[in-house]
């Protein structure tokens, strides 16, 4: 059974930083591209960032470029999302997702496995 478990969310002041983590079990993590998505209150879930199986290629939504960094540690079966310069509009539930392919993607339909999410709330 594949499991993705996110952690690291919380309440942070605008301008602050967080690092989200997602630990994957039940698959050969190093074979799979991974991604992060988020759902803000009252909005559809949207793509945030993605990383290829080896970590050599990454992709970001325009709204987070320069502030968010996705990375992975294949020895720990973990993918990270480092967030800096948090804005009020970053308030959302953040979801980790896994593909069954090595290359990254930016649409939900390309991801086969999902975590339960971790909530990030940015205060002014």
Secondary structure, 3 states (H helix, E strand, C coil): CCEEEEECCEEEECCCCEEEEEEEECCCHHHCCEEEEEECCCCCEEEEEEECCCCCCEEECCCCCCCEEEEEECCCCEEEEEECCCCHHHCEEEEEEECCCCCCCCCHHHCCEECCCEEEEEEC
